[in-house]
Amino acid sequence: MRPPAALVACLLACAIAPAAQAAGGSAAPQIVDLTVRPSGADLARLPGKGDAYAAVYDDRLAPSQLRYAERRDGIWKVRVIATRSIDGRPIGREPTLAISHHGMRLVVFRTEINLDDGQVGNGTLYVARSPDGVNWIVEPIDANGFGATPAFDAQGRPAIAYLARVDTSTVAEVRMAHYYDGAWHIQTLARTTFRQASSEANASSVGLALDRLQALKVAYIDPNSHSVRLVGEDARPQRFGTVPATAARATIAFGANGEVGVVCAGLAGEDSRLWVATGRLGGATRTFPAMGQSVSSAVIAGFSRGAPIVAFRDRRGAFVAVPGVRKYRSALIARASRYSPSSPFNGAFGAARTRGDGIGVALVASGALLVFAETAF
């Protein structure tokens, strides 16, 4: 039985507010949507004046649907993007969101998919596009796709990097879907293997970003060689650094001066720390000491001192980590103790940089509620 909404909101605000204040923030945390209990979520900042945000998320306890919410003037307005899949499977799992400089919203999500070793996969990867957050075009992209990240190319055209299961083993192809000439064009870039959280809250995932030459680059984990690798539409895979056996989820970003930042996290419920490396394409990389406790998701929110600013979710809550001279300094944004390792609510997390020196995050906190919090750093 769900607790009364007012009681949940009161308890949640009391638990999280001290953490936000300790991190230097001034805004009280908010519940994005009281009617859902999401397992996946993402956050992006809307272009224009002020610090307006958008979030996408699913719901584990209600009829299958994917929701989109925009926060303007401190108020969240919610819309439903999708309610059913082609094959009738639950929809909206592991949603990720990107918004272009011109305001094009791009959401990629999947149905439930069987990723168990020895079992045949049976899911579908979808994409939703909207110029205004109101009118949406929803399309299937690939069978058995998961671990996706959306982005835009130099011309503002949508692109998606993802993993696709190819048989009953843990082998997956790294693929990119690129929208141009009125259609989606899919290309296989590499092969790797994947892992899934025991709770099925999340699985291995890839990162996607534009490099300094305006080419799309994908970051992915190769467990067989304990490495994170970069690959592009016109480039062969290259090793960027060594990662521990627990690494599964890769995030990549490029700085204004050509810096490359790669961050790798583990899976929901596992005892995995955050791995951070920076460098330049074709050059030496620098690896920072691991941080966090049981990190299940991470986002690069910019660069400082040539290294990525990282927001991450671990078993204690949401943190922002800023590089210093020799190591990172981290601050707690929102306290949200994790559920049991078997819970599907451990993986939901999204983050976005504000216009100034601040960051906003979305994560599942007490009562499995989706919470938004922001802080300066």
C-alpha positions in Angstrom: 0.0 0.0 0.0 1.4 3.4 -0.9 1.7 5.9 1.9 -0.3 9.2 1.8 1.3 11.6 -0.7 1.5 14.5 1.8 3.3 12.3 4.3 5.8 11.0 1.8 6.5 14.5 0.5 7.1 15.8 4.1 9.4 12.9 5.1 11.3 13.1 1.8 11.9 16.9 2.0 13.1 16.6 5.6 15.6 13.8 4.7 17.1 15.5 1.6 17.1 19.2 2.4 20.1 19.1 4.8 22.2 17.3 2.2 21.4 19.9 -0.5 22.3 22.7 1.9 25.5 21.0 2.9 26.5 20.8 -0.8 26.0 24.6 -1.2 22.6 24.5 -2.8 19.7 26.8 -2.0 16.7 25.1 -3.7 14.7 22.6 -1.8 14.2 19.1 -3.5 11.0 18.4 -5.4 9.0 15.4 -6.1 8.6 15.3 -9.9 5.5 13.1 -10.1 3.7 11.5 -7.2 1.8 9.0 -9.3 4.7 6.9 -10.4 7.4 4.6 -9.0 10.1 4.6 -11.8 13.1 2.3 -12.3 14.7 4.4 -15.0 15.0 8.2 -15.4 17.1 10.9 -17.1 17.4 14.6 -17.0 18.4 17.4 -19.4 18.4 21.2 -19.4 16.1 23.0 -21.7 17.7 25.8 -23.9 16.8 29.4 -23.3 16.6 31.7 -20.4 16.6 30.5 -16.8 17.2 26.9 -15.6 14.4 24.9 -17.0 14.7 21.1 -17.0 13.1 18.1 -18.7 12.9 14.6 -17.3 11.9 11.2 -18.8 10.9 8.2 -16.6 9.0 4.9 -16.6 6.7 3.4 -13.9 7.1 -0.1 -12.4 3.9 -0.2 -10.6 1.3 1.2 -13.0 0.2 0.3 -16.5 3.2 0.4 -18.9 4.0 3.9 -20.0 6.8 6.4 -20.6 6.4 9.9 -19.2 8.0 13.2 -20.0 8.0 16.2 -17.6 9.2 19.8 -18.0 10.1 22.1 -15.1 9.5 25.8 -15.7 9.3 28.4 -13.0 9.7 25.6 -10.5 6.6 23.7 -11.6 6.7 20.2 -13.3 4.2 19.6 -16.1 3.8 15.9 -17.1 2.9 14.2 -20.4 2.7 10.6 -21.4 4.8 9.8 -24.5 4.1 6.1 -25.0 1.8 3.6 -23.5 2.2 0.4 -25.5 4.8 -1.5 -27.6 4.3 -3.3 -30.9 4.5 -6.7 -29.2 2.6 -5.7 -26.0 5.6 -5.9 -23.7 6.0 -3.3 -20.9 7.6 -0.2 -22.3 9.7 2.8 -21.1 12.6 0.9 -19.6 16.0 2.7 -19.2 14.9 6.0 -20.8 17.6 8.5 -21.8 17.1 12.1 -23.0 19.0 14.6 -25.1 17.9 18.1 -26.1 19.5 20.0 -29.0 20.5 23.7 -28.9 17.3 24.4 -31.0 15.1 22.5 -28.5 14.6 19.2 -30.3 13.8 16.6 -27.7 15.2 13.1 -28.3 14.3 10.1 -26.0 15.4 6.6 -26.5 13.9 3.7 -24.4 13.2 0.0 -24.6 10.6 -2.6 -23.8 11.4 -5.3 -21.2 14.0 -7.6 -22.8 15.3 -11.0 -21.8 19.1 -10.6 -21.3 19.6 -13.8 -19.4 22.5 -16.0 -20.7 21.1 -18.9 -22.8 17.8 -17.2 -23.3 16.6 -15.7 -26.6 16.1 -11.9 -26.4 12.7 -10.5 -27.1 12.5 -6.8 -26.9 12.5 -3.6 -29.0 14.4 -0.3 -28.8 12.3 2.8 -29.5 13.0 6.5 -30.1 10.7 9.5 -29.6 11.3 12.9 -31.2 9.5 16.2 -30.4 10.3 19.8 -31.3 8.2 21.2 -28.4 7.7 18.5 -25.8 4.0 18.2 -26.7 3.8 16.5 -30.1 5.9 13.3 -30.3 6.9 10.9 -33.1 7.6 7.4 -31.7 9.4 4.8 -33.8 10.9 1.4 -33.3 14.7 1.3 -34.0 16.1 -2.2 -33.5 15.2 -5.6 -32.1 16.8 -6.4 -28.8 18.5 -3.0 -28.4 19.4 -1.7 -24.9 22.0 0.5 -23.1 21.3 3.4 -25.4 22.4 7.1 -25.4 21.0 9.8 -27.6 22.8 12.8 -29.0 22.9 15.2 -32.0 25.4 15.6 -34.8 27.0 18.8 -35.9 24.0 19.6 -38.1 21.6 19.0 -35.3 20.4 15.6 -36.6 19.5 12.9 -34.1 21.8 9.9 -33.4 21.6 7.0 -31.0 24.4 4.6 -29.8 23.3 1.4 -28.2 24.0 -2.3 -27.7 22.1 -5.0 -29.6 21.9 -8.6 -28.5 22.7 -11.0 -31.4 22.2 -14.5 -30.0 21.6 -16.4 -26.7 25.1 -15.6 -25.3 26.3 -12.3 -23.7 27.7 -11.1 -27.1 26.4 -7.7 -28.3 27.1 -5.4 -31.2 27.8 -1.7 -30.7 25.5 0.1 -33.1 24.7 3.6 -34.1 21.4 4.8 -35.5 21.7 8.1 -37.4 18.8 10.1 -38.7 19.3 11.8 -42.1 17.5 12.1 -45.4 14.2 11.4 -43.7 15.1 7.9 -42.3 17.1 6.1 -39.6 20.4 4.5 -40.8 21.9 1.8 -38.6 25.6 0.9 -38.6 27.4 -1.7 -36.6 30.7 -0.3 -35.2 32.1 -3.0 -32.9 31.4 -6.2 -30.9 31.6 -6.7 -27.2 29.9 -8.5 -24.3 27.4 -7.2 -21.8 26.2 -7.7 -18.2 22.8 -7.1 -16.5 22.0 -6.2 -12.9 20.5 -9.1 -11.0 17.5 -6.8 -10.3 17.2 -6.0 -14.0 17.2 -2.3 -13.0 19.9 -1.6 -15.6 22.4 -3.3 -17.8 25.6 -2.5 -19.7 25.4 0.8 -21.6 27.3 3.0 -24.0 28.1 6.7 -24.3 27.8 9.0 -27.3 29.2 12.6 -27.9 30.6 14.9 -30.6 34.4 15.2 -30.6 36.3 18.4 -31.4 36.3 17.5 -35.1 32.5 17.3 -34.9 32.4 13.5 -35.4 30.2 11.3 -33.3 32.2 9.0 -31.0 30.9 6.0 -28.9 32.4 4.8 -25.6 31.8 1.2 -24.6 33.2 -1.4 -22.2 35.0 -4.4 -23.5 35.0 -6.9 -20.5 37.3 -9.4 -22.2 40.2 -6.9 -22.4 39.2 -5.0 -19.2 39.2 -1.8 -21.3 37.0 1.1 -22.3 37.1 1.7 -26.0 36.1 4.6 -28.3 34.8 4.1 -31.8 33.1 6.3 -34.5 31.3 6.0 -37.8 34.5 6.5 -39.6 37.1 5.1 -37.2 38.2 1.8 -35.8 37.9 1.0 -32.1 40.7 2.3 -29.9 41.5 1.6 -26.3 41.2 4.6 -24.0 42.0 3.0 -20.6 41.9 0.0 -18.3 38.7 -0.6 -16.3 37.9 -3.1 -13.4 35.8 -6.2 -14.0 32.8 -4.4 -12.4 32.7 -1.7 -15.1 29.6 -1.9 -17.3 28.2 1.6 -18.1 30.3 4.1 -20.1 29.8 7.9 -20.4 31.8 10.1 -22.7 32.1 13.9 -23.2 34.5 16.3 -25.0 35.7 19.6 -23.6 36.0 22.9 -25.5 39.8 22.5 -25.8 39.7 18.9 -27.1 39.8 17.1 -23.7 38.1 13.7 -23.6 36.4 12.5 -20.5 35.3 8.9 -20.0 33.5 7.7 -16.9 32.6 4.1 -16.1 30.1 2.9 -13.5 28.9 -0.5 -12.4 25.4 -2.0 -12.3 22.6 -1.4 -9.8 23.1 -3.3 -6.6 26.7 -4.2 -7.2 29.7 -3.1 -5.2 31.4 -1.0 -7.9 33.2 2.3 -7.6 33.4 5.1 -10.2 36.3 5.1 -12.7 37.3 8.3 -14.4 39.9 8.9 -17.1 40.7 12.0 -19.2 43.1 12.7 -22.1 43.1 13.4 -25.8 42.3 11.1 -28.7 45.5 9.3 -29.7 47.4 10.6 -26.7 48.1 9.6 -23.1 45.2 9.2 -20.6 45.2 10.1 -16.9 43.2 7.9 -14.5 41.9 9.3 -11.2 41.4 7.2 -8.1 38.1 5.5 -7.9 35.3 7.1 -5.9 31.8 6.5 -4.6 30.3 3.3 -3.2 28.2 1.0 -5.4 27.9 3.5 -8.2 25.2 2.5 -10.6 25.0 5.6 -12.9 27.1 8.6 -13.8 26.8 11.7 -16.0 29.5 14.1 -17.2 28.3 17.7 -16.5 31.2 19.7 -18.0 35.0 20.1 -17.5 37.3 21.7 -15.0 41.1 21.6 -14.9 41.0 19.5 -18.1 39.0 16.7 -16.4 35.2 15.9 -16.3 32.9 17.2 -13.7 30.9 14.1 -12.7 27.5 13.6 -11.1 26.8 10.1 -9.9 24.3 7.9 -8.0 25.6 5.5 -5.4 24.1 3.7 -2.4 24.1 6.9 -0.3 22.4 9.2 -2.8 23.4 11.7 -5.6 26.8 13.3 -5.6 28.7 15.8 -7.7 32.5 15.4 -8.0 34.7 18.2 -9.2 38.4 17.6 -10.1 41.1 19.3 -8.0 44.8 19.4 -8.3 45.4 15.7 -7.5 42.0 14.2 -6.8 38.3 14.8 -7.0 36.3 16.5 -4.2 32.7 15.4 -4.0 29.6 16.8 -2.4 26.3 15.2 -1.6 23.4 16.7 -3.5 20.5 14.5 -2.3 20.5 11.7 0.2 18.7 8.6 -0.9 19.7 5.3 0.6 19.6 2.4 -1.9 17.1 -0.3 -1.7 18.0 -4.0 -1.5 20.3 -5.3 -4.3 17.2 -7.1 -5.8 15.2 -3.9 -6.0 14.5 -2.4 -9.5 14.6 1.1 -8.1 18.3 1.4 -7.7 19.3 2.5 -11.2 17.2 5.6 -12.0 19.5 8.7 -12.3 19.9 11.7 -14.5 21.9 15.0 -14.2 22.3 18.2 -16.1 24.5 21.3 -15.7 22.8 24.7 -14.9 23.6 27.9 -16.7 26.0 28.8 -13.9 28.2 26.7 -11.5 25.5 24.3 -10.5 23.9 21.0 -11.3 20.4 19.4 -11.2 19.8 15.7 -10.6 16.8 13.4 -10.8 16.8 10.1 -8.9 14.6 7.7 -7.1 14.6 8.3 -3.3 12.5 7.4 -0.3 9.2 5.6 -1.2 10.5 4.9 -4.7 9.6 8.5 -5.7 11.3 10.4 -8.5 13.0 13.4 -6.9 14.7 16.5 -8.4 17.3 18.4 -6.6 19.9 21.1 -7.5 23.0 22.6 -6.0 25.9 24.9 -6.6 29.4 23.5 -6.5 
